Amino acid sequence: MLSAEAYRRLQRRARQVLTLDDFAEADIAALEAAQAPDEAKTFDNELM
């Protein structure tokens, strides 16, 4: 259960749209280097 204020805060964030300009170079580099764990391969068939 959430307080009303916590719910409103989450709702505000749900509508926040970010562009690449909102990220630092280090953030973008970290996203580019990220790899899914091997366990995620079990979901590959969901793309077809």
Buried (B, 14 or more C-beta within 10 A) or exposed (E): EEEEEEEEEEEEEEEEEEEEEEEEEEEEEEEEEEEEEEEEEEEEEEEE
